[in-house]
Amino acid sequence: MIDIHAHILPGVDDGAKTMEDSLEMISQAADSGVEIICATPHILDGITLTLEEKINRTFQLLHSRVIKRKLDIKLMLGSEIYLREDMRSLSGFSFFSLNQTGKYVLVEMPLGRLPTGVDRVIYALKLENITPIIAHPERSLSEMNQLESLGKLIPLGALTQINAGSFLGQFGKPCRKMAESLLGQNLVHVVASDAHDPYSRSATLLRQAFNKVIRLSDEKKAGELFVQNPLRILKGERLFEGGEEANRADPVAQMEVGPLRNQE
């Protein structure tokens, strides 16, 4: 499985608090069948060079520790950017895109509503060949009647990422029902852990959610949402609705970490 949303960088947001927490989370992910995990720290107050340097420094330290412990998993870097109406341009900020390809950005919406002008932001990003992936809309949109509004964003070029815990009822029945409804309407493109700690919100939920999606849909759909689609995203490749089979033998083994500075 490929996990494109995990708060595993220590001490940078509300995720892992310490390096040991981070390493435990990554070890748990590897043990549960995750082959690639993407660190996605929250970006809440805008993009700055200082923030970029801090995240890069922390990531490289974590990456070196993962190698030292010989954990059988590939570590990549992205971010989760809070969606703002003035977020009209991300050109030049490929560092904050998923695996730093400059092609996909993970964005978070305010809880309970679609922000004013979100359609304009998505359109502006697509004009720059950047695809926004809306993180956990099943949690952000509390009312079922907002599904129609979300559905209108997909033709504009947005994708959706559902949390593994949502399918398992971790955030309550309404959230689970929303996730299942999105899946049933073919409005789910990726499932990720959104892991925050080694305890209640860990990457181990991904395997359980994989099995749940098989029961709700089928194994082919689960493969698309947990492996094929997230792999294409991290490669910066175009994502086609419905997904097609990966065109390489052992594609995970051929993945390379994005253009991180000073990383061996």
C-alpha positions as protocol buffer text, in pm:
chain_id: "A"
residue {
  index: 1
  type: MET
  ca { x: 0 y: 0 z: 0 }
}
residue {
  index: 2
  type: ILE
  ca { x: 100 y: 364 z: -53 }
}
residue {
  index: 3
  type: ASP
  ca { x: 19 y: 626 z: 212 }
}
residue {
  index: 4
  type: ILE
  ca { x: 21 y: 985 z: 80 }
}
residue {
  index: 5
  type: HIS
  ca { x: -102 y: 1156 z: 399 }
}
residue {
  index: 6
  type: ALA
  ca { x: 73 y: 1110 z: 733 }
}
residue {
  index: 7
  type: HIS
  ca { x: 190 y: 1352 z: 1002 }
}
residue {
  index: 8
  type: ILE
  ca { x: 512 y: 1172 z: 1082 }
}
residue {
  index: 9
  type: LEU
  ca { x: 760 y: 1461 z: 1101 }
}
residue {
  index: 10
  type: PRO
  ca { x: 849 y: 1512 z: 1469 }
}
residue {
  index: 11
  type: GLY
  ca { x: 761 y: 1839 z: 1638 }
}
residue {
  index: 12
  type: VAL
  ca { x: 637 y: 2037 z: 1338 }
}
residue {
  index: 13
  type: ASP
  ca { x: 256 y: 2012 z: 1378 }
}
residue {
  index: 14
  type: ASP
  ca { x: -6 y: 1820 z: 1577 }
}
residue {
  index: 15
  type: GLY
  ca { x: 132 y: 1486 z: 1460 }
}
residue {
  index: 16
  type: ALA
  ca { x: 437 y: 1301 z: 1592 }
}
residue {
  index: 17
  type: LYS
  ca { x: 579 y: 1475 z: 1898 }
}
residue {
  index: 18
  type: THR
  ca { x: 922 y: 1313 z: 1913 }
}
residue {
  index: 19
  type: MET
  ca { x: 1163 y: 1132 z: 1683 }
}
residue {
  index: 20
  type: GLU
  ca { x: 1078 y: 807 z: 1860 }
}
residue {
  index: 21
  type: ASP
  ca { x: 708 y: 864 z: 1789 }
}
residue {
  index: 22
  type: SER
  ca { x: 792 y: 920 z: 1423 }
}
residue {
  index: 23
  type: LEU
  ca { x: 1002 y: 607 z: 1395 }
}
residue {
  index: 24
  type: GLU
  ca { x: 738 y: 398 z: 1572 }
}
residue {
  index: 25
  type: MET
  ca { x: 469 y: 526 z: 1334 }
}
residue {
  index: 26
  type: ILE
  ca { x: 684 y: 447 z: 1031 }
}
residue {
  index: 27
  type: SER
  ca { x: 772 y: 103 z: 1168 }
}
residue {
  index: 28
  type: GLN
  ca { x: 403 y: 30 z: 1226 }
}
residue {
  index: 29
  type: ALA
  ca { x: 324 y: 137 z: 870 }
}
residue {
  index: 30
  type: ALA
  ca { x: 592 y: -91 z: 727 }
}
residue {
  index: 31
  type: ASP
  ca { x: 475 y: -385 z: 937 }
}
residue {
  index: 32
  type: SER
  ca { x: 117 y: -339 z: 814 }
}
residue {
  index: 33
  type: GLY
  ca { x: 214 y: -347 z: 447 }
}
residue {
  index: 34
  type: VAL
  ca { x: 280 y: 18 z: 361 }
}
residue {
  index: 35
  type: GLU
  ca { x: 568 y: 40 z: 112 }
}
residue {
  index: 36
  type: ILE
  ca { x: 579 y: 419 z: 68 }
}
residue {
  index: 37
  type: ILE
  ca { x: 473 y: 681 z: 322 }
}
residue {
  index: 38
  type: CYS
  ca { x: 461 y: 1053 z: 250 }
}
residue {
  index: 39
  type: ALA
  ca { x: 517 y: 1300 z: 533 }
}
residue {
  index: 40
  type: THR
  ca { x: 257 y: 1577 z: 504 }
}
residue {
  index: 41
  type: PRO
  ca { x: 303 y: 1842 z: 775 }
}
residue {
  index: 42
  type: HIS
  ca { x: 28 y: 2102 z: 814 }
}
residue {
  index: 43
  type: ILE
  ca { x: 87 y: 2434 z: 636 }
}
residue {
  index: 44
  type: LEU
  ca { x: -159 y: 2666 z: 810 }
}
residue {
  index: 45
  type: ASP
  ca { x: -22 y: 3020 z: 784 }
}
residue {
  index: 46
  type: GLY
  ca { x: 118 y: 3041 z: 435 }
}
residue {
  index: 47
  type: ILE
  ca { x: 434 y: 2927 z: 264 }
}
residue {
  index: 48
  type: THR
  ca { x: 765 y: 3079 z: 373 }
}
residue {
  index: 49
  type: LEU
  ca { x: 1131 y: 3003 z: 311 }
}
residue {
  index: 50
  type: THR
  ca { x: 1187 y: 2962 z: 685 }
}
residue {
  index: 51
  type: LEU
  ca { x: 916 y: 2697 z: 703 }
}
residue {
  index: 52
  type: GLU
  ca { x: 1057 y: 2520 z: 400 }
}
residue {
  index: 53
  type: GLU
  ca { x: 1401 y: 2506 z: 560 }
}
residue {
  index: 54
  type: LYS
  ca { x: 1262 y: 2373 z: 889 }
}
residue {
  index: 55
  type: ILE
  ca { x: 1060 y: 2100 z: 721 }
}
residue {
  index: 56
  type: ASN
  ca { x: 1348 y: 2003 z: 494 }
}
residue {
  index: 57
  type: ARG
  ca { x: 1590 y: 1982 z: 787 }
}
residue {
  index: 58
  type: THR
  ca { x: 1349 y: 1772 z: 995 }
}
residue {
  index: 59
  type: PHE
  ca { x: 1269 y: 1542 z: 705 }
}
residue {
  index: 60
  type: GLN
  ca { x: 1632 y: 1475 z: 625 }
}
residue {
  index: 61
  type: LEU
  ca { x: 1704 y: 1392 z: 989 }
}
residue {
  index: 62
  type: LEU
  ca { x: 1408 y: 1153 z: 1000 }
}
residue {
  index: 63
  type: HIS
  ca { x: 1508 y: 999 z: 667 }
}
residue {
  index: 64
  type: SER
  ca { x: 1859 y: 929 z: 798 }
}
residue {
  index: 65
  type: ARG
  ca { x: 1715 y: 761 z: 1109 }
}
residue {
  index: 66
  type: VAL
  ca { x: 1485 y: 544 z: 898 }
}
residue {
  index: 67
  type: ILE
  ca { x: 1785 y: 428 z: 696 }
}
residue {
  index: 68
  type: LYS
  ca { x: 1988 y: 368 z: 1012 }
}
residue {
  index: 69
  type: ARG
  ca { x: 1713 y: 148 z: 1156 }
}
residue {
  index: 70
  type: LYS
  ca { x: 1682 y: -35 z: 824 }
}
residue {
  index: 71
  type: LEU
  ca { x: 1306 y: 7 z: 811 }
}
residue {
  index: 72
  type: ASP
  ca { x: 1166 y: -152 z: 496 }
}
residue {
  index: 73
  type: ILE
  ca { x: 975 y: 149 z: 367 }
}
residue {
  index: 74
  type: LYS
  ca { x: 1033 y: 445 z: 136 }
}
residue {
  index: 75
  type: LEU
  ca { x: 992 y: 789 z: 292 }
}
residue {
  index: 76
  type: MET
  ca { x: 877 y: 1087 z: 85 }
}
residue {
  index: 77
  type: LEU
  ca { x: 780 y: 1446 z: 154 }
}
residue {
  index: 78
  type: GLY
  ca { x: 480 y: 1664 z: 82 }
}
residue {
  index: 79
  type: SER
  ca { x: 249 y: 1879 z: 293 }
}
residue {
  index: 80
  type: GLU
  ca { x: -115 y: 1944 z: 381 }
}
residue {
  index: 81
  type: ILE
  ca { x: -196 y: 2303 z: 292 }
}
residue {
  index: 82
  type: TYR
  ca { x: -491 y: 2481 z: 449 }
}
residue {
  index: 83
  type: LEU
  ca { x: -714 y: 2597 z: 165 }
}
residue {
  index: 84
  type: ARG
  ca { x: -733 y: 2975 z: 146 }
}
residue {
  index: 85
  type: GLU
  ca { x: -928 y: 3187 z: -99 }
}
residue {
  index: 86
  type: ASP
  ca { x: -612 y: 3381 z: -184 }
}
residue {
  index: 87
  type: MET
  ca { x: -428 y: 3059 z: -269 }
}
residue {
  index: 88
  type: ARG
  ca { x: -424 y: 3142 z: -638 }
}
residue {
  index: 89
  type: SER
  ca { x: -69 y: 3045 z: -724 }
}
residue {
  index: 90
  type: LEU
  ca { x: 164 y: 2772 z: -608 }
}
residue {
  index: 91
  type: SER
  ca { x: 410 y: 2803 z: -894 }
}
residue {
  index: 92
  type: GLY
  ca { x: 762 y: 2796 z: -757 }
}
residue {
  index: 93
  type: PHE
  ca { x: 650 y: 2606 z: -445 }
}
residue {
  index: 94
  type: SER
  ca { x: 702 y: 2253 z: -571 }
}
residue {
  index: 95
  type: PHE
  ca { x: 876 y: 2177 z: -240 }
}
residue {
  index: 96
  type: PHE
  ca { x: 532 y: 2161 z: -75 }
}
residue {
  index: 97
  type: SER
  ca { x: 371 y: 1936 z: -337 }
}
residue {
  index: 98
  type: LEU
  ca { x: 345 y: 1561 z: -285 }
}
residue {
  index: 99
  type: ASN
  ca { x: 688 y: 1407 z: -342 }
}
residue {
  index: 100
  type: GLN
  ca { x: 788 y: 1754 z: -463 }
}
residue {
  index: 101
  type: THR
  ca { x: 690 y: 1686 z: -823 }
}
residue {
  index: 102
  type: GLY
  ca { x: 498 y: 2012 z: -853 }
}
residue {
  index: 103
  type: LYS
  ca { x: 196 y: 1821 z: -984 }
}
residue {
  index: 104
  type: TYR
  ca { x: -26 y: 1744 z: -683 }
}
residue {
  index: 105
  type: VAL
  ca { x: -95 y: 1934 z: -361 }
}
residue {
  index: 106
  type: LEU
  ca { x: -289 y: 1802 z: -63 }
}
residue {
  index: 107
  type: VAL
  ca { x: -528 y: 2070 z: 62 }
}
residue {
  index: 108
  type: GLU
  ca { x: -743 y: 2088 z: 373 }
}
residue {
  index: 109
  type: MET
  ca { x: -1078 y: 2266 z: 395 }
}
residue {
  index: 110
  type: PRO
  ca { x: -1237 y: 2431 z: 699 }
}
residue {
  index: 111
  type: LEU
  ca { x: -1455 y: 2195 z: 900 }
}
residue {
  index: 112
  type: GLY
  ca { x: -1822 y: 2199 z: 814 }
}
residue {
  index: 113
  type: ARG
  ca { x: -1822 y: 2391 z: 489 }
}
residue {
  index: 114
  type: LEU
  ca { x: -1673 y: 2449 z: 149 }
}
residue {
  index: 115
  type: PRO
  ca { x: -1485 y: 2781 z: 165 }
}
residue {
  index: 116
  type: THR
  ca { x: -1606 y: 3068 z: -49 }
}
residue {
  index: 117
  type: GLY
  ca { x: -1429 y: 3074 z: -382 }
}
residue {
  index: 118
  type: VAL
  ca { x: -1294 y: 2719 z: -360 }
}
residue {
  index: 119
  type: ASP
  ca { x: -1395 y: 2658 z: -721 }
}
residue {
  index: 120
  type: ARG
  ca { x: -1188 y: 2957 z: -833 }
}
residue {
  index: 121
  type: VAL
  ca { x: -886 y: 2834 z: -637 }
}
residue {
  index: 122
  type: ILE
  ca { x: -910 y: 2487 z: -793 }
}
residue {
  index: 123
  type: TYR
  ca { x: -946 y: 2637 z: -1140 }
}
residue {
  index: 124
  type: ALA
  ca { x: -644 y: 2864 z: -1086 }
}
residue {
  index: 125
  type: LEU
  ca { x: -432 y: 2573 z: -966 }
}
residue {
  index: 126
  type: LYS
  ca { x: -530 y: 2359 z: -1264 }
}
residue {
  index: 127
  type: LEU
  ca { x: -428 y: 2641 z: -1498 }
}
residue {
  index: 128
  type: GLU
  ca { x: -80 y: 2597 z: -1355 }
}
residue {
  index: 129
  type: ASN
  ca { x: -98 y: 2220 z: -1407 }
}
residue {
  index: 130
  type: ILE
  ca { x: -133 y: 2160 z: -1033 }
}
residue {
  index: 131
  type: THR
  ca { x: -400 y: 1915 z: -917 }
}
residue {
  index: 132
  type: PRO
  ca { x: -544 y: 1978 z: -570 }
}
residue {
  index: 133
  type: ILE
  ca { x: -633 y: 1672 z: -364 }
}
residue {
  index: 134
  type: ILE
  ca { x: -899 y: 1756 z: -105 }
}
residue {
  index: 135
  type: ALA
  ca { x: -802 y: 1587 z: 222 }
}
residue {
  index: 136
  type: HIS
  ca { x: -1071 y: 1404 z: 420 }
}
residue {
  index: 137
  type: PRO
  ca { x: -1381 y: 1582 z: 280 }
}
residue {
  index: 138
  type: GLU
  ca { x: -1592 y: 1327 z: 469 }
}
residue {
  index: 139
  type: ARG
  ca { x: -1472 y: 1494 z: 789 }
}
residue {
  index: 140
  type: SER
  ca { x: -1478 y: 1851 z: 663 }
}
residue {
  index: 141
  type: LEU
  ca { x: -1830 y: 1831 z: 520 }
}
residue {
  index: 142
  type: SER
  ca { x: -2059 y: 1739 z: 805 }
}
residue {
  index: 143
  type: GLU
  ca { x: -2386 y: 1745 z: 613 }
}
residue {
  index: 144
  type: MET
  ca { x: -2485 y: 1494 z: 348 }
}
residue {
  index: 145
  type: ASN
  ca { x: -2643 y: 1772 z: 141 }
}
residue {
  index: 146
  type: GLN
  ca { x: -2294 y: 1911 z: 81 }
}
residue {
  index: 147
  type: LEU
  ca { x: -2208 y: 1610 z: -132 }
}
residue {
  index: 148
  type: GLU
  ca { x: -2352 y: 1785 z: -435 }
}
residue {
  index: 149
  type: SER
  ca { x: -2121 y: 2082 z: -384 }
}
residue {
  index: 150
  type: LEU
  ca { x: -1821 y: 1854 z: -352 }
}
residue {
  index: 151
  type: GLY
  ca { x: -1927 y: 1663 z: -662 }
}
residue {
  index: 152
  type: LYS
  ca { x: -1910 y: 1984 z: -863 }
}
residue {
  index: 153
  type: LEU
  ca { x: -1541 y: 2028 z: -776 }
}
residue {
  index: 154
  type: ILE
  ca { x: -1435 y: 1699 z: -934 }
}
residue {
  index: 155
  type: PRO
  ca { x: -1505 y: 1809 z: -1295 }
}
residue {
  index: 156
  type: LEU
  ca { x: -1297 y: 2121 z: -1223 }
}
residue {
  index: 157
  type: GLY
  ca { x: -999 y: 1896 z: -1162 }
}
residue {
  index: 158
  type: ALA
  ca { x: -999 y: 1828 z: -788 }
}
residue {
  index: 159
  type: LEU
  ca { x: -940 y: 1483 z: -642 }
}
residue {
  index: 160
  type: THR
  ca { x: -1042 y: 1351 z: -301 }
}
residue {
  index: 161
  type: GLN
  ca { x: -854 y: 1163 z: -30 }
}
residue {
  index: 162
  type: ILE
  ca { x: -1057 y: 979 z: 233 }
}
residue {
  index: 163
  type: ASN
  ca { x: -916 y: 886 z: 574 }
}
residue {
  index: 164
  type: ALA
  ca { x: -881 y: 516 z: 651 }
}
residue {
  index: 165
  type: GLY
  ca { x: -1030 y: 575 z: 997 }
}
residue {
  index: 166
  type: SER
  ca { x: -1346 y: 720 z: 846 }
}
residue {
  index: 167
  type: PHE
  ca { x: -1435 y: 387 z: 685 }
}
residue {
  index: 168
  type: LEU
  ca { x: -1380 y: 221 z: 1022 }
}
residue {
  index: 169
  type: GLY
  ca { x: -1608 y: 456 z: 1216 }
}
residue {
  index: 170
  type: GLN
  ca { x: -1322 y: 620 z: 1404 }
}
residue {
  index: 171
  type: PHE
  ca { x: -1477 y: 966 z: 1367 }
}
residue {
  index: 172
  type: GLY
  ca { x: -1837 y: 862 z: 1425 }
}
residue {
  index: 173
  type: LYS
  ca { x: -2125 y: 719 z: 1226 }
}
residue {
  index: 174
  type: PRO
  ca { x: -2204 y: 1034 z: 1017 }
}
residue {
  index: 175
  type: CYS
  ca { x: -1844 y: 1049 z: 898 }
}
residue {
  index: 176
  type: ARG
  ca { x: -1845 y: 678 z: 814 }
}
residue {
  index: 177
  type: LYS
  ca { x: -2170 y: 717 z: 621 }
}
residue {
  index: 178
  type: MET
  ca { x: -2024 y: 1013 z: 431 }
}
residue {
  index: 179
  type: ALA
  ca { x: -1715 y: 811 z: 336 }
}
residue {
  index: 180
  type: GLU
  ca { x: -1928 y: 519 z: 219 }
}
residue {
  index: 181
  type: SER
  ca { x: -2154 y: 752 z: 21 }
}
residue {
  index: 182
  type: LEU
  ca { x: -1856 y: 912 z: -152 }
}
residue {
  index: 183
  type: LEU
  ca { x: -1722 y: 567 z: -237 }
}
residue {
  index: 184
  type: GLY
  ca { x: -2058 y: 457 z: -371 }
}
residue {
  index: 185
  type: GLN
  ca { x: -2078 y: 766 z: -594 }
}
residue {
  index: 186
  type: ASN
  ca { x: -1726 y: 711 z: -728 }
}
residue {
  index: 187
  type: LEU
  ca { x: -1601 y: 1033 z: -565 }
}
residue {
  index: 188
  type: VAL
  ca { x: -1304 y: 875 z: -386 }
}
residue {
  index: 189
  type: HIS
  ca { x: -964 y: 881 z: -555 }
}
residue {
  index: 190
  type: VAL
  ca { x: -725 y: 789 z: -270 }
}
residue {
  index: 191
  type: VAL
  ca { x: -748 y: 646 z: 81 }
}
residue {
  index: 192
  type: ALA
  ca { x: -470 y: 743 z: 324 }
}
residue {
  index: 193
  type: SER
  ca { x: -404 y: 709 z: 695 }
}
residue {
  index: 194
  type: ASP
  ca { x: -378 y: 1075 z: 804 }
}
residue {
  index: 195
  type: ALA
  ca { x: -174 y: 922 z: 1086 }
}
residue {
  index: 196
  type: HIS
  ca { x: -99 y: 1154 z: 1379 }
}
residue {
  index: 197
  type: ASP
  ca { x: 46 y: 924 z: 1645 }
}
residue {
  index: 198
  type: PRO
  ca { x: 150 y: 562 z: 1711 }
}
residue {
  index: 199
  type: TYR
  ca { x: -162 y: 495 z: 1915 }
}
residue {
  index: 200
  type: SER
  ca { x: -521 y: 573 z: 1816 }
}
residue {
  index: 201
  type: ARG
  ca { x: -445 y: 741 z: 1481 }
}
residue {
  index: 202
  type: SER
  ca { x: -173 y: 525 z: 1332 }
}
residue {
  index: 203
  type: ALA
  ca { x: -98 y: 408 z: 981 }
}
residue {
  index: 204
  type: THR
  ca { x: -200 y: 55 z: 1081 }
}
residue {
  index: 205
  type: LEU
  ca { x: -560 y: 158 z: 1008 }
}
residue {
  index: 206
  type: LEU
  ca { x: -479 y: 153 z: 638 }
}
residue {
  index: 207
  type: ARG
  ca { x: -479 y: -228 z: 620 }
}
residue {
  index: 208
  type: GLN
  ca { x: -813 y: -249 z: 801 }
}
residue {
  index: 209
  type: ALA
  ca { x: -963 y: 13 z: 571 }
}
residue {
  index: 210
  type: PHE
  ca { x: -830 y: -174 z: 266 }
}
residue {
  index: 211
  type: ASN
  ca { x: -1022 y: -482 z: 374 }
}
residue {
  index: 212
  type: LYS
  ca { x: -1332 y: -273 z: 447 }
}
residue {
  index: 213
  type: VAL
  ca { x: -1327 y: -118 z: 98 }
}
residue {
  index: 214
  type: ILE
  ca { x: -1301 y: -466 z: -53 }
}
residue {
  index: 215
  type: ARG
  ca { x: -1622 y: -556 z: 131 }
}
residue {
  index: 216
  type: LEU
  ca { x: -1795 y: -233 z: 29 }
}
residue {
  index: 217
  type: SER
  ca { x: -1680 y: -250 z: -333 }
}
residue {
  index: 218
  type: ASP
  ca { x: -1428 y: -503 z: -460 }
}
residue {
  index: 219
  type: GLU
  ca { x: -1057 y: -585 z: -463 }
}
residue {
  index: 220
  type: LYS
  ca { x: -996 y: -397 z: -788 }
}
residue {
  index: 221
  type: LYS
  ca { x: -1131 y: -72 z: -644 }
}
residue {
  index: 222
  type: ALA
  ca { x: -929 y: -120 z: -324 }
}
residue {
  index: 223
  type: GLY
  ca { x: -615 y: -166 z: -532 }
}
residue {
  index: 224
  type: GLU
  ca { x: -683 y: 158 z: -716 }
}
residue {
  index: 225
  type: LEU
  ca { x: -744 y: 364 z: -402 }
}
residue {
  index: 226
  type: PHE
  ca { x: -464 y: 223 z: -184 }
}
residue {
  index: 227
  type: VAL
  ca { x: -192 y: 142 z: -438 }
}
residue {
  index: 228
  type: GLN
  ca { x: -228 y: 244 z: -801 }
}
residue {
  index: 229
  type: ASN
  ca { x: -373 y: 593 z: -769 }
}
residue {
  index: 230
  type: PRO
  ca { x: -146 y: 709 z: -484 }
}
residue {
  index: 231
  type: LEU
  ca { x: 155 y: 570 z: -669 }
}
residue {
  index: 232
  type: ARG
  ca { x: 70 y: 772 z: -979 }
}
residue {
  index: 233
  type: ILE
  ca { x: 23 y: 1080 z: -765 }
}
residue {
  index: 234
  type: LEU
  ca { x: 366 y: 1046 z: -606 }
}
residue {
  index: 235
  type: LYS
  ca { x: 518 y: 997 z: -949 }
}
residue {
  index: 236
  type: GLY
  ca { x: 348 y: 1313 z: -1071 }
}
residue {
  index: 237
  type: GLU
  ca { x: 162 y: 1119 z: -1337 }
}
residue {
  index: 238
  type: ARG
  ca { x: -184 y: 1198 z: -1466 }
}
residue {
  index: 239
  type: LEU
  ca { x: -455 y: 1021 z: -1271 }
}
residue {
  index: 240
  type: PHE
  ca { x: -740 y: 873 z: -1471 }
}
residue {
  index: 241
  type: GLU
  ca { x: -1074 y: 809 z: -1305 }
}
residue {
  index: 242
  type: GLY
  ca { x: -1115 y: 439 z: -1238 }
}
residue {
  index: 243
  type: GLY
  ca { x: -743 y: 376 z: -1253 }
}
residue {
  index: 244
  type: GLU
  ca { x: -557 y: 146 z: -1485 }
}
residue {
  index: 245
  type: GLU
  ca { x: -306 y: -119 z: -1407 }
}
residue {
  index: 246
  type: ALA
  ca { x: 42 y: 1 z: -1319 }
}
residue {
  index: 247
  type: ASN
  ca { x: 253 y: -23 z: -1633 }
}
residue {
  index: 248
  type: ARG
  ca { x: 577 y: -134 z: -1469 }
}
residue {
  index: 249
  type: ALA
  ca { x: 687 y: -448 z: -1295 }
}
residue {
  index: 250
  type: ASP
  ca { x: 739 y: -379 z: -925 }
}
residue {
  index: 251
  type: PRO
  ca { x: 666 y: -3 z: -959 }
}
residue {
  index: 252
  type: VAL
  ca { x: 732 y: 64 z: -590 }
}
residue {
  index: 253
  type: ALA
  ca { x: 1091 y: -54 z: -620 }
}
residue {
  index: 254
  type: GLN
  ca { x: 1144 y: 193 z: -904 }
}
residue {
  index: 255
  type: MET
  ca { x: 1017 y: 493 z: -711 }
}
residue {
  index: 256
  type: GLU
  ca { x: 1271 y: 762 z: -632 }
}
residue {
  index: 257
  type: VAL
  ca { x: 1248 y: 1020 z: -359 }
}
residue {
  index: 258
  type: GLY
  ca { x: 1166 y: 1366 z: -493 }
}
residue {
  index: 259
  type: PRO
  ca { x: 1424 y: 1643 z: -540 }
}
residue {
  index: 260
  type: LEU
  ca { x: 1523 y: 1688 z: -178 }
}
residue {
  index: 261
  type: ARG
  ca { x: 1827 y: 1899 z: -118 }
}
residue {
  index: 262
  type: ASN
  ca { x: 2137 y: 1747 z: 40 }
}
residue {
  index: 263
  type: GLN
  ca { x: 1984 y: 1400 z: 68 }
}
residue {
  index: 264
  type: GLU
  ca { x: 2199 y: 1100 z: -8 }
}
